[in-house]
Amino acid sequence: MEQSGLTRDMAIEQAGGGLVEAVDAKNCEPTNRVGYNGACQGDALTEWSASVKLEDGTILTAYYYTTNDQDEVMAANDGDGASIDWTVDHYSLI
């Protein structure tokens, strides 16, 4: 059962509030997905994600996107992601 593009409310309904809070609290990493690698690859955005595993083996993933300007701010702050505001774009359940 793959579902992508879930809002926070949809993710809470399907995975539970505790798991959504858990994935939101995790550090995210770049996905390196083609088309979302930022300025270094000529892309407008960088895609980031964090995941948690549900008891049934389903994976809940939160996706974030940063602009090239946000990436530059992080780079100017020694890669510190706390130097920008992070907002989940969407969730998926796979």
Secondary structure, 3 states (H helix, E strand, C coil): CCEEEECHHHHHHHHCHHHHHHHHHCCCEECCCCCCECHHHCCCEEEEEEEEECCCCCEEEEEEEEEHHHHHHHHHCCCCHHHCCCCEEEEEEC
